[in-house]
Amino acid sequence: MREPVDLRRQRILGVVRSRGAVRVGDLAAELDVSVVTVRRDVEELARAGHLRRGHGVVRSLVPVEEAGAAGAAAGAPRARPGEDGAAIGLVVPERHSYLFETLHGARTVLEEAGMRIALHIAPAVSGGERPMVEQALASGVQGLLIAPRWRGLGAEEADYGWLGSLDVPTVLMERRPRPGSALHALDSVCSDHWYGVHLAVEHLISLGHRRIVLGARDDSPTARAVRAAFAAIAAERAEVEDWAVTLSSPTAVPEPAERPRSESEECPRPDVLDLMRSRGATAALLHGDVDALMLVQRFQEAGIRVPEDFSVVAYDDVVAALGSTPLTAVAPPKTEVGRAAAELLLHRLRRSAGERPAPVRRIELLPDLQVRGSTGPVSGAGE
């Protein structure tokens, strides 16, 4: 999939500002585009006053960032937590309320430590985080907290190379890279989504539900973790007589270019309501909770009462409590994930230059279950 022009130009600007000066040929090679394309982009950026172009070379117009890049190249020591100028870059996807709660937790810890925060919102395109990280590094941040969008496995793997080679301490938030990958040994803090699904299934089983459907998104690492956990747990529990998985929203999938070929060619999956009826399900776990609220509205329009006829557990608990029927929900510790990630990053930054590097840490925090009005015992109407 061709990279959008605006995103490519953001990346060019980030590289130039981080290095001070870059050859056009080098930019073309790094961006995997033609020299002619880079020259056209550089001309537009120069015309807009963002950079200066010379004979085969592009130069930054931002002296502070240029000096910061030169100092880093010369091995100048970074500011330590609490020192003037010390800043941390936070990179999160746009329109992602779940991760904004995580960001709030990180912000509290960093501000208490006297660190300045540089927030960068990545656009909703594949690879959108890289130019944001380059801009953050160009501004002299001492470390990074990042939650890449990673809508599909292809997008995730495409980020492994550059994200694994950053020269500042970096902590992944709510992301767990594939075992054995280039990011396996990167510090990370995330929710234990297996445990969250376990709580939901246990709750439904305790209420007598034996036929359970998962309606889940498929466009994020969290969604994929929830789907895998549900399949494993439902298959292992003898009490579960029948289970099935489908999409909670028809648009909640990665672009075909970001999916394995077999997934790209899949037949459309059944609607949650249709699947529930065909399987005789009496309960559903729905990810995320915005999709869950919309599906509950559809149930009500179809004459299905929640929870009298059908029980619903939402996953995320961002807005689940705000529905006309407040939804029982699995609540990942979003704020605490941000706090733990910031504390882990500060731990690395506080180590002296001569100290042995701290071991890599992969931290998991357990979600909890908020029981509200959308779950109840099985009734004869649902059988």
C-alpha angles and dihedrals in degrees: 000000000000115000114246114255094237092052092048091051091049088054091050090051092048093051094047093048093048094051104029094225133026134179116244091231091055091050091051091051094048093047093042093232134114124279088240091058092050092048090052091050092047091051091054093046091048091048088053090052097247099120144358123246128206136171101318092330133096119206133195122244094203109092096187093055091042091054092045091053091048092050092050091049090052091053097253112172116257122239112264126228110292095018121120111272096019109141138170123211117225115195120187134156120264119256094020109131092174092063094041087068088053089050090054091056092051092047093056093055095044095049090049087055091052094250123147114230124223108194119200120186112207117217119245096260132103109274093014093136097062098071090044090054091047090053091048092051091047089057090056104254115175097215144356137237109192139175108186116206094231097178090179140016090255092058090048094052091046089062097049097087102051096032092052093052100054114131097216127073108274132190124193116221120211090348128110112187121220112278112264093017126129089265098046090103096047118112111258141173122196145148119270096242093179088064092046091055089045090057092051095048092045090051093051093046090051088057091054100260113150102164111060133173127201115211105187141163118245102201106089141044089253091053092050091048091051092049094049093046094050093050092050096045096043091049092051099046111088090200091065105087097181136005138171140181129220140150119289088207128018090226095051096099134097121255114275090249089060096050133076112263093251091055092046091057097047119129115249111280121235123268115259093241093049091046092049091054096044093049097040090237119177099191142027139199108214127196123226115022097229088058088044093056091049092049092049088054089053091049090053092048088053091053095255111138120218117242100356094064101016135016124220131196116188124208120222104028096217096128102354093113093056099068124108082252105039106229126232102236146185105238115204111206093253098164092044091051088058092047093049092047092052092047091050091051092048089050089059094044093052094058115104120248093249096048122107109260114264116250116266112262127211107189125191123191123198122242122221134217121247107202113208137148104305100077130066143145119300113270130202090250092069096051 
